[in-house]
Amino acid sequence: MQTPWPLVGKSGASRVGETESVAVHLCRPGRLAAPGDELLKPESGLKEAVSLRAAGLAPPCREISCIWESHDCGVSSALGGWGRMCGSEGPRRGWGRCAPSPMLLLSLLVSAAPLGLLGEETRQVSLEVIPPGLDAPQNLLHIRAVGTNSTLHYVWSSVGPPAVLLVATDTPHSTLSVNWSLLLSPEPDGGLVVLPKDSIQFSSALVFTRLFEFDGANTSEGAEPPGEPYPPYSLAKFSWNNITDSLDPATLSATFRGRPTDDPTGAFANGSLTFRVQAFSGSGRPDQPPRLLHSADTCQLEVALVGASPRGNRSLFGLEVATLGQGPDCPLMQEQHSIDDEYAPAVFQVNQLLWGSLPSGFVQWRPVAFSQRQRGRESALPCQASPLHPSLAYLPQSPIVRAFFESHNNFCAFNLTFGASTGPGYWDAHYLSWSTLLGVGTPPLDTLSPLVLGIMAVALGAPGLMLLAGGVFLLLGHRQCSEYQPIN
């Protein structure tokens, strides 16, 4: 996206954020800039002139960041700073009387944002299972969502612990390259790349490392941990189905289904842990709670524990999730509250994990899980998230994360716990499900629905109308009674 008029700097290319190398054309009131006009930079340091590279005519002077009272042409920094009047007045600091045009500020903000992170109304989505070329099935699912000026790559894998890479590029032509022999080696660095590398605007990963189980009997609500822990299940030691069998291009979904390779107690003899992933070509909501609002820039994950035998009568389960930080600090965890629970009854909160300042990547979920397939208020379980903390060396490594990020090891982790010692739980039907969204850009935000707005209008408007009608009735009645009645 280009600004309405060219900004030229030392290199001749548009630059935003470098005030020492950006100049804007100023001219006589009402005159349009023409190709070949010269720009004279302020006298505070830079003397040389720069030629305006305009294709056609630039907008009138009043649309440029600052207007000078003098009839002579001058120059000012496009982002404010010291300027010099061409007349008799001395230098002024900042914008002075000539504030920037709103259109200019909007153009600068839009042009400064990475195109791959601006969001798309719709995307062309494709799902591809990348075979390893070996006898043993190694599941690698590539979801490619192509927009007008960007591409989102979701790479889901059960090689090692279940993990997903999220890569956003600013071109619709970026591709994924996988070197299986390198990826499955002890040193997988460089075994998975997105090309061209210089098109990458954002990248991060989630790794699901362990499944926890706690004895929830005789445990007070809100206790941490929520009961005596059993030995956790390492998801890196699960065996997984062939993802090709569950691929559904119609719904843009696929399901990873796994169970422990070593299960001496037979807890998973009739059960499994599933990761169902689904991409979207546009905006909408699922039919079942928690009905998170999705867009073309998101991908949904539904984690379900089905049919596994618990090791206690009132077992509670949890999930350990690791992610990459964008710097020395962990990503930000946020809570957003609303008065609208139409889409998830009795749930007025949305949790978000944000990688850096917006727009970047995010993970979003409602703090609720469900203990029955027919999800409703009666089967809703609280979902509690622990604070993010730097991870320790015990976390198993994901080959695809190591292959893409190489030596980057700034991992942070948090735990999700589903259910409480009282109320419904996994023990009701040996079923547990939890959903989340993963995406790029600004997280989808629920607004008040027309139904809620209508209820609020009736609830607030009806008493007001009644008061108004009562006041009018009393006023008219008082006037009628006070009229003089002549005596014959």
C-alpha positions as CSV (number, residue, x, y, z in Angstrom):
1,M,0.0,0.0,0.0
2,Q,1.4,3.4,-1.0
3,T,0.9,6.7,0.7
4,P,-1.2,9.3,-1.3
5,W,2.1,11.2,-2.2
6,P,5.7,10.1,-2.2
7,L,8.0,10.5,0.8
8,V,11.6,10.5,-0.4
9,G,14.7,10.1,1.7
10,K,18.4,9.6,1.3
11,S,17.9,6.3,-0.6
12,G,15.0,7.6,-2.7
13,A,12.7,5.1,-1.1
14,S,9.8,5.9,1.3
15,R,10.8,5.6,4.9
16,V,8.8,6.1,8.1
17,G,10.4,6.6,11.5
18,E,13.7,8.1,10.3
19,T,13.1,11.8,10.9
20,E,16.6,12.8,9.8
21,S,16.1,11.4,6.3
22,V,12.5,12.2,5.4
23,A,11.3,15.4,3.7
24,V,7.9,16.6,2.6
25,H,7.3,19.1,-0.3
26,L,5.9,22.4,0.7
27,C,5.0,25.1,-1.8
28,R,2.9,28.2,-2.4
29,P,-0.7,28.0,-1.1
30,G,-3.0,26.3,-3.7
31,R,-0.2,25.2,-6.0
32,L,0.2,21.5,-6.8
33,A,3.7,19.8,-6.7
34,A,5.0,18.8,-10.1
35,P,7.7,16.4,-11.1
36,G,11.1,17.8,-10.8
37,D,10.4,20.2,-7.9
38,E,13.2,20.4,-5.5
39,L,13.0,19.9,-1.7
40,L,15.3,22.0,0.5
41,K,15.8,20.3,3.8
42,P,15.9,22.4,7.1
43,E,19.1,24.3,7.9
44,S,19.5,22.2,11.1
45,G,22.1,19.9,9.8
46,L,21.3,18.6,6.3
47,K,22.0,21.0,3.5
48,E,21.6,19.0,0.4
49,A,18.6,19.2,-1.9
50,V,16.6,16.1,-2.8
51,S,14.6,15.8,-6.0
52,L,10.9,15.0,-5.7
53,R,10.0,11.7,-7.4
54,A,6.4,12.2,-8.2
55,A,4.5,10.2,-10.7
56,G,1.9,12.8,-11.9
57,L,0.7,15.5,-9.5
58,A,1.0,15.5,-5.8
59,P,-2.0,16.6,-3.6
60,P,-2.5,20.3,-2.7
61,C,-0.2,21.8,-0.1
62,R,-3.0,21.9,2.5
63,E,-3.0,18.1,2.5
64,I,0.7,17.8,3.4
65,S,1.8,17.6,7.0
66,C,2.5,21.2,7.6
67,I,1.6,24.5,5.9
68,W,3.8,27.6,6.1
69,E,2.5,31.1,6.0
70,S,5.2,32.3,3.7
71,H,4.7,32.3,-0.1
72,D,8.1,30.7,-0.6
73,C,8.7,27.0,-0.8
74,G,10.2,25.3,2.2
75,V,10.7,22.0,3.8
76,S,9.8,20.4,7.1
77,S,10.3,16.9,8.6
78,A,7.4,14.7,7.8
79,L,7.2,13.6,11.5
80,G,7.6,17.0,13.2
81,G,10.7,18.6,14.7
82,W,12.5,21.8,14.1
83,G,11.3,23.8,11.1
84,R,12.3,27.1,9.7
85,M,10.0,29.8,8.4
86,C,10.9,31.2,5.0
87,G,9.8,34.6,6.3
88,S,11.0,36.7,9.2
89,E,9.8,34.4,12.0
90,G,12.3,32.1,13.8
91,P,12.2,28.4,14.2
92,R,9.2,26.6,15.8
93,R,9.2,23.3,17.7
94,G,6.6,20.6,16.7
95,W,3.6,21.0,14.5
96,G,2.7,24.5,15.6
97,R,-0.5,26.0,14.2
98,C,-0.4,23.6,11.2
99,A,-1.5,20.2,12.6
100,P,-1.1,17.1,10.5
101,S,-4.0,16.1,8.3
102,P,-5.9,13.0,9.6
103,M,-5.5,11.4,6.2
104,L,-1.8,11.8,6.3
105,L,-1.5,10.2,9.7
106,L,-3.8,7.3,8.6
107,S,-1.7,6.8,5.5
108,L,1.5,6.8,7.5
109,L,0.1,4.2,10.0
110,V,-1.2,1.9,7.3
111,S,1.9,2.1,5.2
112,A,4.1,1.4,8.3
113,A,2.2,-1.8,9.2
114,P,3.5,-5.0,7.7
115,L,1.2,-6.0,4.9
116,G,1.1,-9.6,6.1
117,L,-0.4,-8.5,9.4
118,L,-3.2,-6.2,8.2
119,G,-5.8,-8.9,8.0
120,E,-7.8,-10.3,5.1
121,E,-11.6,-10.7,4.8
122,T,-11.2,-14.0,2.9
123,R,-8.3,-16.3,2.1
124,Q,-7.7,-19.3,-0.2
125,V,-7.0,-22.2,2.2
126,S,-5.4,-25.5,1.3
127,L,-4.4,-28.4,3.5
128,E,-1.5,-30.7,2.6
129,V,-0.1,-33.7,4.3
130,I,3.7,-33.8,3.7
131,P,4.8,-37.5,3.6
132,P,8.2,-38.3,4.9
133,G,9.0,-41.0,2.3
134,L,9.6,-43.6,5.0
135,D,7.7,-46.6,6.2
136,A,6.8,-45.2,9.6
137,P,4.1,-42.5,9.4
138,Q,5.3,-39.1,10.5
139,N,2.5,-36.7,10.5
140,L,3.2,-33.2,9.1
141,L,0.1,-31.1,8.1
142,H,0.7,-27.8,6.2
143,I,-2.2,-25.3,6.2
144,R,-1.6,-22.5,3.7
145,A,-4.0,-19.5,3.8
146,V,-3.3,-17.1,0.9
147,G,-4.6,-13.6,0.9
148,T,-4.2,-10.7,-1.5
149,N,-0.8,-9.5,-0.2
150,S,0.1,-12.1,2.4
151,T,0.2,-15.8,3.3
152,L,-0.2,-17.6,6.6
153,H,1.5,-20.9,7.2
154,Y,0.3,-23.3,10.0
155,V,2.5,-26.3,10.3
156,W,1.1,-29.0,12.6
157,S,3.2,-31.9,13.5
158,S,3.2,-35.0,15.8
159,V,6.9,-35.6,15.3
160,G,7.9,-35.4,18.9
161,P,5.4,-33.6,21.1
162,P,2.4,-32.2,19.2
163,A,3.4,-28.7,18.0
164,V,2.4,-26.0,15.6
165,L,4.4,-23.3,13.8
166,L,2.7,-20.1,12.8
167,V,4.5,-18.1,10.1
168,A,3.1,-14.9,8.4
169,T,4.6,-13.5,5.2
170,D,4.0,-10.4,3.2
171,T,3.7,-12.1,-0.1
172,P,1.0,-14.5,-1.6
173,H,3.8,-16.6,-3.1
174,S,5.7,-17.9,-0.1
175,T,6.2,-21.6,0.2
176,L,7.2,-24.3,2.7
177,S,10.3,-26.5,2.2
178,V,10.8,-29.6,4.3
179,N,14.0,-31.8,4.3
180,W,12.9,-35.0,6.1
181,S,16.3,-36.5,6.4
182,L,17.5,-33.4,8.2
183,L,14.3,-33.0,10.2
184,L,14.5,-36.5,11.6
185,S,18.2,-36.3,12.4
186,P,19.6,-35.4,15.9
187,E,20.5,-32.0,14.6
188,P,17.3,-30.8,12.6
189,D,18.4,-27.2,12.2
190,G,17.4,-25.9,8.8
191,G,15.2,-28.9,8.0
192,L,12.1,-26.8,7.7
193,V,12.0,-23.3,6.1
194,V,9.6,-20.8,4.6
195,L,10.8,-19.2,1.5
196,P,11.6,-16.4,0.7
197,K,13.0,-15.8,4.2
198,D,13.0,-12.1,3.9
199,S,9.2,-12.1,3.4
200,I,8.6,-13.4,7.0
201,Q,6.9,-10.8,9.1
202,F,6.0,-12.9,12.2
203,S,6.8,-16.4,13.4
204,S,6.3,-18.4,16.6
205,A,5.2,-21.8,17.9
206,L,3.2,-23.7,20.4
207,V,4.3,-27.0,21.8
208,F,1.9,-29.3,23.9
209,T,4.3,-31.2,26.1
210,R,2.5,-33.0,28.9
211,L,-1.0,-34.2,30.0
212,F,-1.5,-33.8,33.8
213,E,-3.8,-35.8,36.1
214,F,-4.7,-34.8,39.6
215,D,-6.6,-36.5,42.4
216,G,-9.4,-34.0,42.9
217,A,-11.1,-35.8,45.9
218,N,-11.0,-33.9,49.2
219,T,-9.5,-30.8,47.5
220,S,-10.7,-27.3,48.3
221,E,-11.8,-25.2,45.3
222,G,-9.0,-22.9,43.9
223,A,-6.2,-25.0,45.4
224,E,-2.9,-24.9,43.5
225,P,-2.2,-27.6,42.4
226,P,-5.8,-28.8,42.3
227,G,-5.0,-32.1,44.0
228,E,-2.3,-34.7,44.5
229,P,-0.6,-35.1,41.1
230,Y,-0.2,-38.5,39.4
231,P,2.8,-39.1,37.1
232,P,2.2,-37.0,34.0
233,Y,1.9,-38.4,30.5
234,S,4.6,-37.1,28.2
235,L,3.0,-36.3,24.8
236,A,6.4,-36.8,23.1
237,K,6.0,-40.6,23.9
238,F,2.6,-40.9,22.3
239,S,2.0,-42.8,19.0
240,W,-0.3,-41.0,16.6
241,N,-2.6,-42.0,13.8
242,N,-2.0,-41.4,10.1
243,I,-3.4,-37.8,9.6
244,T,-4.3,-38.6,6.0
245,D,-7.2,-40.8,7.1
246,S,-8.9,-37.9,9.0
247,L,-8.2,-35.1,6.4
248,D,-11.5,-33.4,5.4
249,P,-11.1,-30.7,2.7
250,A,-14.8,-29.8,2.9
251,T,-14.4,-28.5,6.5
252,L,-10.7,-27.7,6.2
253,S,-10.0,-29.9,9.2
254,A,-7.9,-32.8,10.3
255,T,-7.5,-34.8,13.5
256,F,-4.4,-36.1,15.3
257,R,-5.3,-39.0,17.5
258,G,-2.8,-40.6,19.9
259,R,-2.2,-42.8,22.9
260,P,0.8,-43.6,25.0
261,T,3.3,-46.0,23.5
262,D,3.9,-47.4,27.0
263,D,0.7,-47.9,28.9
264,P,1.2,-50.5,31.6
265,T,-2.1,-49.7,33.4
266,G,-4.1,-49.8,30.2
267,A,-5.6,-46.4,30.9
268,F,-5.8,-45.6,27.2
269,A,-6.8,-49.1,26.1
270,N,-10.2,-47.7,25.0
271,G,-9.4,-44.0,25.0
272,S,-7.3,-41.4,23.1
273,L,-6.2,-37.8,23.1
274,T,-7.1,-35.9,20.0
275,F,-6.0,-32.6,18.5
276,R,-8.5,-31.5,15.9
277,V,-7.3,-28.5,13.8
278,Q,-9.5,-26.4,11.5
279,A,-8.8,-23.5,9.2
280,F,-11.2,-20.9,7.9
281,S,-11.6,-19.0,4.7
282,G,-13.7,-16.3,6.2
283,S,-15.4,-15.0,9.4
284,G,-18.0,-16.9,11.4
285,R,-18.7,-19.0,14.5
286,P,-18.9,-22.7,15.2
287,D,-22.3,-24.2,16.0
288,Q,-21.3,-25.5,19.5
289,P,-20.0,-23.6,22.5
290,P,-17.7,-21.9,23.2
291,R,-18.4,-20.4,19.7
292,L,-15.3,-18.3,19.5
293,L,-15.5,-15.7,16.7
294,H,-13.0,-16.7,14.0
295,S,-11.6,-14.9,10.9
296,A,-9.6,-15.9,7.8
297,D,-6.5,-15.0,9.8
298,T,-7.1,-17.7,12.4
299,C,-7.0,-21.5,12.9
300,Q,-8.9,-23.4,15.6
301,L,-7.6,-26.2,17.8
302,E,-9.9,-28.5,19.8
303,V,-8.2,-30.8,22.3
304,A,-10.3,-33.7,23.5
305,L,-9.7,-36.5,26.0
306,V,-12.1,-39.4,25.2
307,G,-12.6,-42.8,26.9
308,A,-9.3,-42.9,28.9
309,S,-9.6,-44.5,32.3
310,P,-8.8,-42.0,35.1
311,R,-6.5,-43.1,38.0
312,G,-8.8,-41.6,40.6
313,N,-12.5,-41.4,41.3
314,R,-12.6,-37.6,40.7
315,S,-9.6,-37.0,38.6
316,L,-8.9,-33.5,37.2
317,F,-6.8,-33.1,34.0
318,G,-4.5,-30.4,32.8
319,L,-2.3,-29.5,29.8
320,E,1.2,-28.0,29.7
321,V,1.8,-25.6,26.8
322,A,5.1,-24.1,25.8
323,T,5.7,-21.2,23.5
324,L,8.5,-19.1,22.1
325,G,9.1,-15.6,23.4
326,Q,9.8,-12.8,20.9
327,G,12.6,-11.5,23.1
328,P,14.0,-12.0,26.6
329,D,10.5,-11.8,28.1
330,C,7.6,-14.1,27.9
331,P,4.5,-13.3,25.9
332,L,1.7,-11.3,27.5
333,M,-1.3,-13.0,29.1
334,Q,-4.5,-10.9,29.1
335,E,-8.1,-11.2,30.3
336,Q,-10.9,-9.5,28.6
337,H,-14.4,-9.2,30.2
338,S,-17.8,-8.6,28.6
339,I,-21.4,-8.4,29.7
340,D,-22.5,-10.6,26.8
341,D,-22.7,-14.4,27.3
342,E,-25.0,-15.2,24.4
343,Y,-22.5,-17.4,22.7
344,A,-21.1,-19.1,25.8
345,P,-23.7,-19.0,28.6
346,A,-22.4,-17.9,32.0
347,V,-18.9,-17.2,30.5
348,F,-18.1,-13.5,30.5
349,Q,-14.3,-13.6,29.9
350,V,-11.9,-14.3,27.1
351,N,-8.2,-15.1,27.7
352,Q,-5.5,-14.1,25.3
353,L,-1.8,-14.8,24.9
354,L,-0.1,-12.1,22.8
355,W,3.3,-12.2,21.2
356,G,4.5,-8.6,21.4
357,S,2.6,-5.5,20.5
358,L,-0.4,-5.7,18.1
359,P,-0.6,-6.6,15.4
360,S,1.4,-9.8,15.8
361,G,0.4,-13.3,16.8
362,F,-2.1,-14.4,19.4
363,V,-3.8,-17.4,21.1
364,Q,-7.4,-16.8,22.3
365,W,-9.7,-19.0,24.3
366,R,-12.7,-18.8,26.7
367,P,-11.9,-20.1,30.2
368,V,-14.3,-23.0,29.9
369,A,-14.2,-26.7,29.0
370,F,-16.9,-29.3,28.6
371,S,-17.5,-32.8,30.0
372,Q,-20.0,-33.9,27.5
373,R,-20.2,-34.0,23.7
374,Q,-23.5,-32.0,23.7
375,R,-21.9,-28.9,25.2
376,G,-24.1,-26.8,27.4
377,R,-24.2,-24.9,30.7
378,E,-24.7,-28.1,32.7
379,S,-21.5,-29.7,31.4
380,A,-19.3,-26.6,31.5
381,L,-16.1,-26.8,33.5
382,P,-13.9,-23.9,34.6
383,C,-10.5,-23.6,32.9
384,Q,-7.7,-22.0,34.8
385,A,-4.5,-20.8,33.3
386,S,-1.3,-20.4,35.3
387,P,1.0,-17.4,34.7
388,L,3.7,-17.7,32.0
389,H,7.1,-18.6,33.3
390,P,10.5,-19.3,31.6
391,S,10.7,-23.0,30.8
392,L,13.2,-25.4,32.3
393,A,15.4,-28.0,30.6
394,Y,12.9,-30.8,31.2
395,L,10.6,-29.7,28.3
396,P,11.0,-32.1,25.4
397,Q,12.2,-30.5,22.1
398,S,10.0,-30.4,19.1
399,P,11.9,-31.2,15.9
400,I,9.9,-28.8,13.7
401,V,10.5,-25.9,16.2
402,R,14.2,-26.7,16.4
403,A,14.4,-27.1,12.6
404,F,12.7,-23.7,11.9
405,F,14.1,-21.5,14.8
406,E,17.4,-23.4,15.1
407,S,19.3,-22.2,18.2
408,H,16.5,-20.0,19.5
409,N,15.5,-21.5,22.9
410,N,13.6,-18.7,24.7
411,F,10.7,-20.9,25.8
412,C,8.0,-20.0,28.2
413,A,5.3,-22.4,29.6
414,F,2.0,-22.3,31.3
415,N,-0.5,-24.9,32.5
416,L,-4.2,-25.2,31.8
417,T,-6.4,-27.0,34.4
418,F,-9.9,-28.2,33.6
419,G,-12.6,-28.7,36.1
420,A,-13.0,-28.4,39.9
421,S,-13.4,-30.9,42.7
422,T,-17.2,-30.1,42.8
423,G,-19.7,-30.0,40.0
424,P,-19.5,-31.7,36.7
425,G,-16.2,-33.4,35.7
426,Y,-14.5,-35.9,33.4
427,W,-15.9,-38.7,35.6
428,D,-19.4,-38.0,34.3
429,A,-18.9,-39.4,30.8
430,H,-15.1,-39.9,30.4
431,Y,-15.1,-36.9,28.1
432,L,-13.2,-33.6,28.1
433,S,-12.9,-30.9,25.4
434,W,-11.3,-27.5,25.2
435,S,-11.0,-25.1,22.2
436,T,-8.7,-22.3,21.3
437,L,-7.9,-20.0,18.4
438,L,-4.4,-19.3,16.9
439,G,-3.8,-16.5,14.5
440,V,-2.1,-13.3,13.3
441,G,-3.2,-9.7,13.6
442,T,-5.7,-8.2,16.0
443,P,-7.6,-11.0,17.9
444,P,-11.3,-11.2,17.0
445,L,-13.4,-9.1,19.4
446,D,-16.9,-9.9,20.4
447,T,-19.3,-7.0,20.3
448,L,-22.7,-6.7,21.8
449,S,-25.1,-8.8,19.7
450,P,-28.4,-7.3,18.3
451,L,-30.3,-9.5,20.8
452,V,-28.4,-8.1,23.8
453,L,-28.7,-4.6,22.4
454,G,-32.5,-5.1,22.0
455,I,-32.9,-6.4,25.5
456,M,-30.9,-3.4,26.9
457,A,-33.0,-1.0,24.9
458,V,-36.2,-2.5,26.2
459,A,-34.9,-2.7,29.8
460,L,-33.6,0.9,29.9
461,G,-36.2,2.5,27.5
462,A,-39.4,1.1,28.9
463,P,-39.0,2.6,32.4
464,G,-38.0,5.9,30.8
465,L,-41.1,5.9,28.6
466,M,-43.3,5.0,31.6
467,L,-41.9,7.9,33.6
468,L,-42.4,10.3,30.7
469,A,-46.0,9.2,30.1
470,G,-46.7,9.4,33.8
471,G,-45.3,13.0,34.0
472,V,-47.4,14.1,31.0
473,F,-50.5,12.5,32.5
474,L,-50.0,14.3,35.8
475,L,-49.3,17.6,34.2
476,L,-52.4,17.5,32.0
477,G,-54.6,16.3,34.9
478,H,-53.3,19.1,37.1
479,R,-54.1,21.7,34.4
480,Q,-57.6,20.4,33.8
481,C,-58.5,20.4,37.5
482,S,-57.2,24.0,38.0
483,E,-59.3,25.6,35.3
484,Y,-61.9,28.1,36.6
485,Q,-65.5,26.8,36.5
486,P,-68.0,29.7,36.2
487,I,-71.1,29.7,38.6
488,N,-74.4,30.3,37.0
